[in-house]
Amino acid sequence: MSEKKRFLLRIDDRVYTALEKWAADDLRSVNSQIEYVLQEALRRAGRFRTAGAAPPDSAGTAPGGPSRKST
C-alpha cells in the first residue's frame, strides 16, 4: 500500500457537518469520505485513472465523456 500524503484542510463548519453526516450514513470516517468524494470527482472529470481504465482522450476527458474545450 502506498504511503498517504498528509495536509491541513481548512473547511467551513457547515460543509464539515454535512460531510460528517454523509460519512456516518456511508459508515466511513470523515477523512475516508473526503477521499471518496475527491476520487469520484476526479474520475468523472477524466483526471483520475483507475486500474484497467482507458486513458483520457487528447482533450483530457474520459472516453465517452463530454469535452470541456471550447471550439
mmCIF file as gemmi writes it, N, C-alpha and C atoms, coordinates in Angstrom:
data_model
loop_
_atom_site.group_PDB
_atom_site.id
_atom_site.type_symbol
_atom_site.label_atom_id
_atom_site.label_alt_id
_atom_site.label_comp_id
_atom_site.label_asym_id
_atom_site.label_entity_id
_atom_site.label_seq_id
_atom_site.pdbx_PDB_ins_code
_atom_site.Cartn_x
_atom_site.Cartn_y
_atom_site.Cartn_z
_atom_site.occupancy
_atom_site.B_iso_or_equiv
_atom_site.pdbx_formal_charge
_atom_site.auth_seq_id
_atom_site.auth_asym_id
_atom_site.pdbx_PDB_model_num
ATOM 1 N N . MET Axp A 1 ? 0.847 -1.185 0 1 0 ? 1 A 1
ATOM 2 C CA . MET Axp A 1 ? 0 0 0 1 0 ? 1 A 1
ATOM 3 C C . MET Axp A 1 ? 0.887 1.241 0 1 0 ? 1 A 1
ATOM 4 N N . SER Axp A 2 ? 0.527 2.198 -0.837 1 0 ? 2 A 1
ATOM 5 C CA . SER Axp A 2 ? 1.339 3.405 -0.911 1 0 ? 2 A 1
ATOM 6 C C . SER Axp A 2 ? 1.098 4.292 0.306 1 0 ? 2 A 1
ATOM 7 N N . GLU Axp A 3 ? 2.111 5.076 0.61 1 0 ? 3 A 1
ATOM 8 C CA . GLU Axp A 3 ? 2.008 5.995 1.743 1 0 ? 3 A 1
ATOM 9 C C . GLU Axp A 3 ? 1.059 7.132 1.385 1 0 ? 3 A 1
ATOM 10 N N . LYS Axp A 4 ? 0.268 7.552 2.332 1 0 ? 4 A 1
ATOM 11 C CA . LYS Axp A 4 ? -0.689 8.634 2.09 1 0 ? 4 A 1
ATOM 12 C C . LYS Axp A 4 ? -0.068 9.966 2.471 1 0 ? 4 A 1
ATOM 13 N N . LYS Axp A 5 ? -0.395 10.99 1.712 1 0 ? 5 A 1
ATOM 14 C CA . LYS Axp A 5 ? 0.067 12.355 1.991 1 0 ? 5 A 1
ATOM 15 C C . LYS Axp A 5 ? -0.779 12.954 3.102 1 0 ? 5 A 1
ATOM 16 N N . ARG Axp A 6 ? -0.17 13.772 3.911 1 0 ? 6 A 1
ATOM 17 C CA . ARG Axp A 6 ? -0.881 14.495 4.958 1 0 ? 6 A 1
ATOM 18 C C . ARG Axp A 6 ? -0.833 15.979 4.649 1 0 ? 6 A 1
ATOM 19 N N . PHE Axp A 7 ? -1.96 16.647 4.884 1 0 ? 7 A 1
ATOM 20 C CA . PHE Axp A 7 ? -2.002 18.095 4.709 1 0 ? 7 A 1
ATOM 21 C C . PHE Axp A 7 ? -3.128 18.656 5.552 1 0 ? 7 A 1
ATOM 22 N N . LEU Axp A 8 ? -3.022 19.925 5.864 1 0 ? 8 A 1
ATOM 23 C CA . LEU Axp A 8 ? -4.025 20.614 6.662 1 0 ? 8 A 1
ATOM 24 C C . LEU Axp A 8 ? -5.128 21.112 5.737 1 0 ? 8 A 1
ATOM 25 N N . LEU Axp A 9 ? -6.367 20.897 6.131 1 0 ? 9 A 1
ATOM 26 C CA . LEU Axp A 9 ? -7.509 21.353 5.353 1 0 ? 9 A 1
ATOM 27 C C . LEU Axp A 9 ? -8.383 22.236 6.215 1 0 ? 9 A 1
ATOM 28 N N . ARG Axp A 10 ? -8.537 23.475 5.801 1 0 ? 10 A 1
ATOM 29 C CA . ARG Axp A 10 ? -9.458 24.381 6.489 1 0 ? 10 A 1
ATOM 30 C C . ARG Axp A 10 ? -10.784 24.284 5.77 1 0 ? 10 A 1
ATOM 31 N N . ILE Axp A 11 ? -11.847 24.057 6.514 1 0 ? 11 A 1
ATOM 32 C CA . ILE Axp A 11 ? -13.138 23.819 5.901 1 0 ? 11 A 1
ATOM 33 C C . ILE Axp A 11 ? -14.239 24.494 6.709 1 0 ? 11 A 1
ATOM 34 N N . ASP Axp A 12 ? -15.227 25.014 6.03 1 0 ? 12 A 1
ATOM 35 C CA . ASP Axp A 12 ? -16.352 25.672 6.664 1 0 ? 12 A 1
ATOM 36 C C . ASP Axp A 12 ? -17.096 24.69 7.584 1 0 ? 12 A 1
ATOM 37 N N . ASP Axp A 13 ? -17.577 25.171 8.725 1 0 ? 13 A 1
ATOM 38 C CA . ASP Axp A 13 ? -18.283 24.319 9.689 1 0 ? 13 A 1
ATOM 39 C C . ASP Axp A 13 ? -19.491 23.623 9.067 1 0 ? 13 A 1
ATOM 40 N N . ARG Axp A 14 ? -20.249 24.328 8.246 1 0 ? 14 A 1
ATOM 41 C CA . ARG Axp A 14 ? -21.438 23.731 7.627 1 0 ? 14 A 1
ATOM 42 C C . ARG Axp A 14 ? -21.061 22.609 6.677 1 0 ? 14 A 1
ATOM 43 N N . VAL Axp A 15 ? -19.984 22.794 5.926 1 0 ? 15 A 1
ATOM 44 C CA . VAL Axp A 15 ? -19.524 21.764 4.998 1 0 ? 15 A 1
ATOM 45 C C . VAL Axp A 15 ? -19.053 20.545 5.79 1 0 ? 15 A 1
ATOM 46 N N . TYR Axp A 16 ? -18.299 20.785 6.862 1 0 ? 16 A 1
ATOM 47 C CA . TYR Axp A 16 ? -17.808 19.677 7.683 1 0 ? 16 A 1
ATOM 48 C C . TYR Axp A 16 ? -18.966 18.893 8.305 1 0 ? 16 A 1
ATOM 49 N N . THR Axp A 17 ? -19.967 19.608 8.811 1 0 ? 17 A 1
ATOM 50 C CA . THR Axp A 17 ? -21.115 18.946 9.429 1 0 ? 17 A 1
ATOM 51 C C . THR Axp A 17 ? -21.845 18.072 8.414 1 0 ? 17 A 1
ATOM 52 N N . ALA Axp A 18 ? -22.021 18.581 7.197 1 0 ? 18 A 1
ATOM 53 C CA . ALA Axp A 18 ? -22.674 17.796 6.149 1 0 ? 18 A 1
ATOM 54 C C . ALA Axp A 18 ? -21.834 16.572 5.778 1 0 ? 18 A 1
ATOM 55 N N . LEU Axp A 19 ? -20.509 16.759 5.667 1 0 ? 19 A 1
ATOM 56 C CA . LEU Axp A 19 ? -19.62 15.631 5.373 1 0 ? 19 A 1
ATOM 57 C C . LEU Axp A 19 ? -19.648 14.588 6.488 1 0 ? 19 A 1
ATOM 58 N N . GLU Axp A 20 ? -19.678 15.057 7.722 1 0 ? 20 A 1
ATOM 59 C CA . GLU Axp A 20 ? -19.702 14.162 8.874 1 0 ? 20 A 1
ATOM 60 C C . GLU Axp A 20 ? -20.967 13.288 8.846 1 0 ? 20 A 1
ATOM 61 N N . LYS Axp A 21 ? -22.11 13.894 8.547 1 0 ? 21 A 1
ATOM 62 C CA . LYS Axp A 21 ? -23.371 13.14 8.468 1 0 ? 21 A 1
ATOM 63 C C . LYS Axp A 21 ? -23.335 12.154 7.308 1 0 ? 21 A 1
ATOM 64 N N . TRP Axp A 22 ? -22.858 12.619 6.143 1 0 ? 22 A 1
ATOM 65 C CA . TRP Axp A 22 ? -22.764 11.765 4.967 1 0 ? 22 A 1
ATOM 66 C C . TRP Axp A 22 ? -21.839 10.579 5.243 1 0 ? 22 A 1
ATOM 67 N N . ALA Axp A 23 ? -20.692 10.844 5.865 1 0 ? 23 A 1
ATOM 68 C CA . ALA Axp A 23 ? -19.75 9.782 6.198 1 0 ? 23 A 1
ATOM 69 C C . ALA Axp A 23 ? -20.39 8.757 7.132 1 0 ? 23 A 1
ATOM 70 N N . ALA Axp A 24 ? -21.113 9.235 8.14 1 0 ? 24 A 1
ATOM 71 C CA . ALA Axp A 24 ? -21.778 8.323 9.076 1 0 ? 24 A 1
ATOM 72 C C . ALA Axp A 24 ? -22.823 7.477 8.344 1 0 ? 24 A 1
ATOM 73 N N . ASP Axp A 25 ? -23.571 8.085 7.437 1 0 ? 25 A 1
ATOM 74 C CA . ASP Axp A 25 ? -24.571 7.351 6.654 1 0 ? 25 A 1
ATOM 75 C C . ASP Axp A 25 ? -23.931 6.249 5.814 1 0 ? 25 A 1
ATOM 76 N N . ASP Axp A 26 ? -22.709 6.493 5.325 1 0 ? 26 A 1
ATOM 77 C CA . ASP Axp A 26 ? -21.987 5.528 4.488 1 0 ? 26 A 1
ATOM 78 C C . ASP Axp A 26 ? -21.021 4.654 5.284 1 0 ? 26 A 1
ATOM 79 N N . LEU Axp A 27 ? -21.063 4.774 6.617 1 0 ? 27 A 1
ATOM 80 C CA . LEU Axp A 27 ? -20.185 4.005 7.517 1 0 ? 27 A 1
ATOM 81 C C . LEU Axp A 27 ? -18.708 4.228 7.204 1 0 ? 27 A 1
ATOM 82 N N . ARG Axp A 28 ? -18.355 5.492 6.984 1 0 ? 28 A 1
ATOM 83 C CA . ARG Axp A 28 ? -16.962 5.885 6.72 1 0 ? 28 A 1
ATOM 84 C C . ARG Axp A 28 ? -16.546 6.945 7.716 1 0 ? 28 A 1
ATOM 85 N N . SER Axp A 29 ? -15.234 7.141 7.85 1 0 ? 29 A 1
ATOM 86 C CA . SER Axp A 29 ? -14.728 8.278 8.605 1 0 ? 29 A 1
ATOM 87 C C . SER Axp A 29 ? -14.86 9.509 7.718 1 0 ? 29 A 1
ATOM 88 N N . VAL Axp A 30 ? -14.779 10.685 8.318 1 0 ? 30 A 1
ATOM 89 C CA . VAL Axp A 30 ? -14.843 11.921 7.528 1 0 ? 30 A 1
ATOM 90 C C . VAL Axp A 30 ? -13.676 11.946 6.547 1 0 ? 30 A 1
ATOM 91 N N . ASN Axp A 31 ? -12.499 11.546 6.978 1 0 ? 31 A 1
ATOM 92 C CA . ASN Axp A 31 ? -11.331 11.519 6.103 1 0 ? 31 A 1
ATOM 93 C C . ASN Axp A 31 ? -11.568 10.611 4.893 1 0 ? 31 A 1
ATOM 94 N N . SER Axp A 32 ? -12.09 9.408 5.142 1 0 ? 32 A 1
ATOM 95 C CA . SER Axp A 32 ? -12.371 8.48 4.048 1 0 ? 32 A 1
ATOM 96 C C . SER Axp A 32 ? -13.442 9.024 3.116 1 0 ? 32 A 1
ATOM 97 N N . GLN Axp A 33 ? -14.423 9.721 3.672 1 0 ? 33 A 1
ATOM 98 C CA . GLN Axp A 33 ? -15.485 10.296 2.847 1 0 ? 33 A 1
ATOM 99 C C . GLN Axp A 33 ? -14.932 11.388 1.938 1 0 ? 33 A 1
ATOM 100 N N . ILE Axp A 34 ? -14.074 12.24 2.468 1 0 ? 34 A 1
ATOM 101 C CA . ILE Axp A 34 ? -13.454 13.293 1.664 1 0 ? 34 A 1
ATOM 102 C C . ILE Axp A 34 ? -12.64 12.664 0.537 1 0 ? 34 A 1
ATOM 103 N N . GLU Axp A 35 ? -11.864 11.635 0.843 1 0 ? 35 A 1
ATOM 104 C CA . GLU Axp A 35 ? -11.061 10.963 -0.176 1 0 ? 35 A 1
ATOM 105 C C . GLU Axp A 35 ? -11.964 10.33 -1.24 1 0 ? 35 A 1
ATOM 106 N N . TYR Axp A 36 ? -13.057 9.702 -0.817 1 0 ? 36 A 1
ATOM 107 C CA . TYR Axp A 36 ? -14.006 9.097 -1.748 1 0 ? 36 A 1
ATOM 108 C C . TYR Axp A 36 ? -14.612 10.156 -2.678 1 0 ? 36 A 1
ATOM 109 N N . VAL Axp A 37 ? -15.063 11.267 -2.11 1 0 ? 37 A 1
ATOM 110 C CA . VAL Axp A 37 ? -15.685 12.331 -2.897 1 0 ? 37 A 1
ATOM 111 C C . VAL Axp A 37 ? -14.677 12.9 -3.902 1 0 ? 37 A 1
ATOM 112 N N . LEU Axp A 38 ? -13.45 13.119 -3.464 1 0 ? 38 A 1
ATOM 113 C CA . LEU Axp A 38 ? -12.426 13.641 -4.371 1 0 ? 38 A 1
ATOM 114 C C . LEU Axp A 38 ? -12.115 12.652 -5.493 1 0 ? 38 A 1
ATOM 115 N N . GLN Axp A 39 ? -11.998 11.364 -5.167 1 0 ? 39 A 1
ATOM 116 C CA . GLN Axp A 39 ? -11.727 10.35 -6.192 1 0 ? 39 A 1
ATOM 117 C C . GLN Axp A 39 ? -12.849 10.289 -7.219 1 0 ? 39 A 1
ATOM 118 N N . GLU Axp A 40 ? -14.088 10.343 -6.76 1 0 ? 40 A 1
ATOM 119 C CA . GLU Axp A 40 ? -15.234 10.323 -7.678 1 0 ? 40 A 1
ATOM 120 C C . GLU Axp A 40 ? -15.233 11.554 -8.585 1 0 ? 40 A 1
ATOM 121 N N . ALA Axp A 41 ? -14.967 12.717 -8.013 1 0 ? 41 A 1
ATOM 122 C CA . ALA Axp A 41 ? -14.919 13.941 -8.815 1 0 ? 41 A 1
ATOM 123 C C . ALA Axp A 41 ? -13.806 13.87 -9.854 1 0 ? 41 A 1
ATOM 124 N N . LEU Axp A 42 ? -12.646 13.372 -9.463 1 0 ? 42 A 1
ATOM 125 C CA . LEU Axp A 42 ? -11.525 13.231 -10.39 1 0 ? 42 A 1
ATOM 126 C C . LEU Axp A 42 ? -11.842 12.217 -11.486 1 0 ? 42 A 1
ATOM 127 N N . ARG Axp A 43 ? -12.468 11.114 -11.119 1 0 ? 43 A 1
ATOM 128 C CA . ARG Axp A 43 ? -12.829 10.091 -12.092 1 0 ? 43 A 1
ATOM 129 C C . ARG Axp A 43 ? -13.822 10.65 -13.106 1 0 ? 43 A 1
ATOM 130 N N . ARG Axp A 44 ? -14.846 11.338 -12.626 1 0 ? 44 A 1
ATOM 131 C CA . ARG Axp A 44 ? -15.868 11.905 -13.516 1 0 ? 44 A 1
ATOM 132 C C . ARG Axp A 44 ? -15.293 12.968 -14.441 1 0 ? 44 A 1
ATOM 133 N N . ALA Axp A 45 ? -14.285 13.682 -13.971 1 0 ? 45 A 1
ATOM 134 C CA . ALA Axp A 45 ? -13.645 14.715 -14.79 1 0 ? 45 A 1
ATOM 135 C C . ALA Axp A 45 ? -12.593 14.13 -15.727 1 0 ? 45 A 1
ATOM 136 N N . GLY Axp A 46 ? -12.359 12.816 -15.646 1 0 ? 46 A 1
ATOM 137 C CA . GLY Axp A 46 ? -11.368 12.177 -16.503 1 0 ? 46 A 1
ATOM 138 C C . GLY Axp A 46 ? -9.943 12.483 -16.096 1 0 ? 46 A 1
ATOM 139 N N . ARG Axp A 47 ? -9.74 12.817 -14.831 1 0 ? 47 A 1
ATOM 140 C CA . ARG Axp A 47 ? -8.401 13.187 -14.352 1 0 ? 47 A 1
ATOM 141 C C . ARG Axp A 47 ? -7.805 12.155 -13.404 1 0 ? 47 A 1
ATOM 142 N N . PHE Axp A 48 ? -8.479 11.017 -13.268 1 0 ? 48 A 1
ATOM 143 C CA . PHE Axp A 48 ? -8.03 10.004 -12.319 1 0 ? 48 A 1
ATOM 144 C C . PHE Axp A 48 ? -8.135 8.649 -12.988 1 0 ? 48 A 1
ATOM 145 N N . ARG Axp A 49 ? -6.996 8.049 -13.274 1 0 ? 49 A 1
ATOM 146 C CA . ARG Axp A 49 ? -7.001 6.735 -13.914 1 0 ? 49 A 1
ATOM 147 C C . ARG Axp A 49 ? -7.106 5.655 -12.858 1 0 ? 49 A 1
ATOM 148 N N . THR Axp A 50 ? -8.021 4.742 -13.057 1 0 ? 50 A 1
ATOM 149 C CA . THR Axp A 50 ? -8.13 3.573 -12.193 1 0 ? 50 A 1
ATOM 150 C C . THR Axp A 50 ? -7.574 2.384 -12.951 1 0 ? 50 A 1
ATOM 151 N N . ALA Axp A 51 ? -7.221 1.338 -12.243 1 0 ? 51 A 1
ATOM 152 C CA . ALA Axp A 51 ? -6.655 0.15 -12.873 1 0 ? 51 A 1
ATOM 153 C C . ALA Axp A 51 ? -7.603 -0.375 -13.943 1 0 ? 51 A 1
ATOM 154 N N . GLY Axp A 52 ? -7.094 -0.585 -15.149 1 0 ? 52 A 1
ATOM 155 C CA . GLY Axp A 52 ? -7.885 -1.127 -16.241 1 0 ? 52 A 1
ATOM 156 C C . GLY Axp A 52 ? -8.714 -0.099 -16.986 1 0 ? 52 A 1
ATOM 157 N N . ALA Axp A 53 ? -8.686 1.15 -16.565 1 0 ? 53 A 1
ATOM 158 C CA . ALA Axp A 53 ? -9.476 2.18 -17.233 1 0 ? 53 A 1
ATOM 159 C C . ALA Axp A 53 ? -8.739 2.667 -18.473 1 0 ? 53 A 1
ATOM 160 N N . ALA Axp A 54 ? -9.504 3.04 -19.478 1 0 ? 54 A 1
ATOM 161 C CA . ALA Axp A 54 ? -8.906 3.584 -20.69 1 0 ? 54 A 1
ATOM 162 C C . ALA Axp A 54 ? -8.34 4.967 -20.396 1 0 ? 54 A 1
ATOM 163 N N . PRO Axp A 55 ? -7.23 5.331 -21.037 1 0 ? 55 A 1
ATOM 164 C CA . PRO Axp A 55 ? -6.65 6.667 -20.805 1 0 ? 55 A 1
ATOM 165 C C . PRO Axp A 55 ? -7.549 7.752 -21.379 1 0 ? 55 A 1
ATOM 166 N N . PRO Axp A 56 ? -7.452 8.981 -20.845 1 0 ? 56 A 1
ATOM 167 C CA . PRO Axp A 56 ? -8.239 10.092 -21.385 1 0 ? 56 A 1
ATOM 168 C C . PRO Axp A 56 ? -7.872 10.35 -22.834 1 0 ? 56 A 1
ATOM 169 N N . ASP Axp A 57 ? -8.795 10.931 -23.595 1 0 ? 57 A 1
ATOM 170 C CA . ASP Axp A 57 ? -8.503 11.277 -24.977 1 0 ? 57 A 1
ATOM 171 C C . ASP Axp A 57 ? -7.628 12.525 -25.043 1 0 ? 57 A 1
ATOM 172 N N . SER Axp A 58 ? -7.341 12.992 -26.231 1 0 ? 58 A 1
ATOM 173 C CA . SER Axp A 58 ? -6.441 14.139 -26.389 1 0 ? 58 A 1
ATOM 174 C C . SER Axp A 58 ? -6.998 15.424 -25.783 1 0 ? 58 A 1
ATOM 175 N N . ALA Axp A 59 ? -8.325 15.494 -25.588 1 0 ? 59 A 1
ATOM 176 C CA . ALA Axp A 59 ? -8.927 16.681 -24.981 1 0 ? 59 A 1
ATOM 177 C C . ALA Axp A 59 ? -8.841 16.624 -23.463 1 0 ? 59 A 1
ATOM 178 N N . GLY Axp A 60 ? -8.34 15.484 -22.925 1 0 ? 60 A 1
ATOM 179 C CA . GLY Axp A 60 ? -8.199 15.348 -21.484 1 0 ? 60 A 1
ATOM 180 C C . GLY Axp A 60 ? -9.447 14.842 -20.795 1 0 ? 60 A 1
ATOM 181 N N . THR Axp A 61 ? -10.404 14.32 -21.586 1 0 ? 61 A 1
ATOM 182 C CA . THR Axp A 61 ? -11.622 13.797 -20.982 1 0 ? 61 A 1
ATOM 183 C C . THR Axp A 61 ? -11.616 12.281 -21.038 1 0 ? 61 A 1
ATOM 184 N N . ALA Axp A 62 ? -12.394 11.678 -20.182 1 0 ? 62 A 1
ATOM 185 C CA . ALA Axp A 62 ? -12.515 10.23 -20.17 1 0 ? 62 A 1
ATOM 186 C C . ALA Axp A 62 ? -13.258 9.806 -21.429 1 0 ? 62 A 1
ATOM 187 N N . PRO Axp A 63 ? -12.984 8.592 -21.922 1 0 ? 63 A 1
ATOM 188 C CA . PRO Axp A 63 ? -13.671 8.119 -23.108 1 0 ? 63 A 1
ATOM 189 C C . PRO Axp A 63 ? -15.191 8.19 -22.913 1 0 ? 63 A 1
ATOM 190 N N . GLY Axp A 64 ? -15.875 8.759 -23.892 1 0 ? 64 A 1
ATOM 191 C CA . GLY Axp A 64 ? -17.323 8.883 -23.815 1 0 ? 64 A 1
ATOM 192 C C . GLY Axp A 64 ? -17.794 10.068 -22.993 1 0 ? 64 A 1
ATOM 193 N N . GLY Axp A 65 ? -16.877 10.752 -22.35 1 0 ? 65 A 1
ATOM 194 C CA . GLY Axp A 65 ? -17.249 11.903 -21.517 1 0 ? 65 A 1
ATOM 195 C C . GLY Axp A 65 ? -17.292 13.18 -22.316 1 0 ? 65 A 1
ATOM 196 N N . PRO Axp A 66 ? -17.985 14.177 -21.806 1 0 ? 66 A 1
ATOM 197 C CA . PRO Axp A 66 ? -18.078 15.436 -22.534 1 0 ? 66 A 1
ATOM 198 C C . PRO Axp A 66 ? -16.758 16.184 -22.53 1 0 ? 66 A 1
ATOM 199 N N . SER Axp A 67 ? -16.482 16.874 -23.601 1 0 ? 67 A 1
ATOM 200 C CA . SER Axp A 67 ? -15.294 17.7 -23.681 1 0 ? 67 A 1
ATOM 201 C C . SER Axp A 67 ? -15.602 19.082 -23.124 1 0 ? 67 A 1
ATOM 202 N N . ARG Axp A 68 ? -14.681 19.638 -22.375 1 0 ? 68 A 1
ATOM 203 C CA . ARG Axp A 68 ? -14.872 20.974 -21.833 1 0 ? 68 A 1
ATOM 204 C C . ARG Axp A 68 ? -14.12 22.022 -22.629 1 0 ? 68 A 1
ATOM 205 N N . LYS Axp A 69 ? -13.416 21.583 -23.679 1 0 ? 69 A 1
ATOM 206 C CA . LYS Axp A 69 ? -12.694 22.534 -24.511 1 0 ? 69 A 1
ATOM 207 C C . LYS Axp A 69 ? -13.668 23.288 -25.392 1 0 ? 69 A 1
ATOM 208 N N . SER Axp A 70 ? -13.46 24.594 -25.491 1 0 ? 70 A 1
ATOM 209 C CA . SER Axp A 70 ? -14.325 25.379 -26.369 1 0 ? 70 A 1
ATOM 210 C C . SER Axp A 70 ? -13.806 25.279 -27.786 1 0 ? 70 A 1
ATOM 211 N N . THR Axp A 71 ? -14.719 25.371 -28.755 1 0 ? 71 A 1
ATOM 212 C CA . THR Axp A 71 ? -14.313 25.25 -30.16 1 0 ? 71 A 1
ATOM 213 C C . THR Axp A 71 ? -14.383 26.566 -30.862 1 0 ? 71 A 1
